[in-house]
Amino acid sequence: VGKVHRQLGRALPAKPRGFMVGLPMGAVAQGERFAVTLVLDAVLQGRLRQWEQEQGNIPRSSATRVVSFGLSMLSAGASEALANPPVVIKNYQIAHECSARAACAALASQGPQSFFRGVGP
C-alpha cells in the first residue's frame, strides 16, 4: 500500500483499514508465485535428472549444475510473469480505492493486456 501511495504522490492512509486494501489479492499473487515456482522447478529438475540418467548416469559436472541453476531461474521468472495479474488488480484496488471485482471489471474493459502491465517491453 505504501509503495503505491508513494508512486501516486499520496499520503499514507491515516487508519489501519487503509492498509488492508488489496490484501487478499496480494496473498493470492504471493501464493501463486510460490506454487508455480515450486511445481515448474520440480518438473524441470526432474526432466534434467531423467536426461542425466539417459546419458549413462554420469556424475554432475559444472555445466549441468549451471543448467540446473538456469532452470530454477527460468521457473522463478515464469512464476513472476504468471503472478502479475493479481498484482495489477491489487495495485489498481489501492490506487482507485475499489473492490477486487470493480478492479477486475475496469481492467478487463481495457483488454487482457492490462492485466500484464509491467511484464515485457
N, C-alpha and C positions, 0 to 999 in steps of 0.2 A: 504494500500500500504506500509506504513511504517513497519508494523509488518512482512509482507512477505519479504521485503528487509532486515530487521534485521536478520530474520531467515536464510537467504541465505548469510549473511555477506556482503551485498552490501550497497553502499551509497544510501541515499535517492535521488530521481530524482531531477535534477537541475531546471527543468522547471515545471510550474504548470500543463502542459498537462500530464506529467508523473504520476500525482496523479489521473488522470481521467481513467486510465486503469482499467477495471473491474468494473467500477461504475454501469453500467446497471445491470450486474449480481448480484452485491451486493444489489441493490434495489429490484430485483426480489426475492432474498433469504429473505430479511427482510419482504417484503410483504407476501410471502408465509408462513413464520414463524408466523406472526401475524394472518393471516387469519385462518390457520389450528388450532392455539391455541384457537381462539375465537369460531370457529364452533364446534370443538371437545368438548371443555369445556361446551358449551351451551347444546349440546346433552347429555353429561354425567350427567350434573347437572339436566337436565330435567328428565332423567331416575331415578335419585335418588329421586327427588320430587314425581314422579309417584309412586315409591316404597313406599315412606313415606305415601302417601295417601291411598295406598292399605293396609297398616298396621293400618289404623284407624286414620290417620291424627294426630298422637301424636306429641307433641312439640319436637323440635330438641334437641337431647341430645349431650353431649360432643363427644360421639363415632360417631354420624352422622356428626358432624362438622369436625372431623378428617378424615372421609371418604370423605367428600366434598373437603377438602383441598388436600387429596391424589389424587382425580380425577383431580383436577386442575393441580397438579404437573405432573400427567400422560399425560395430554393434552400438557403441555409445553415441556415435554421430547419427545413426539411423533413428535411434530412440529419441534423440533431441528433436529431430525433424518431425517425427510422428507425434510427439507430445506437444507440438506447437499449437494446434487448435485450442485445447483447453487453456493454455497460457494467454492466447489472444483474447479469448472470451473473458477470462479473469481480469485482464488489463482493461478491456472495454467496460466491464462492470464497474471497476474502480473509477475510471475516467468519467463515466456518464452516470454513476450512482444509480444503476438499474439492476434488475434481476438477471439471472443467467438466461432465462427464457427470452427476455427482451434483448439482451446482448446477442444471443444466437439469431434471433429474427432480424435484427439490424445488420449484423454481419452477413447473413445469408442473402439479404436484399442487395448486397454489394457484389455478390458472386462468390463461388467457392474459393477463389484465390485469396479472399480477405481473411480466411482462417489460417493462412500460412504467411502472414506478414512477418518479415524478419528472417525468412528462410530463402536462400538463393539470392541471385543478383537483383 
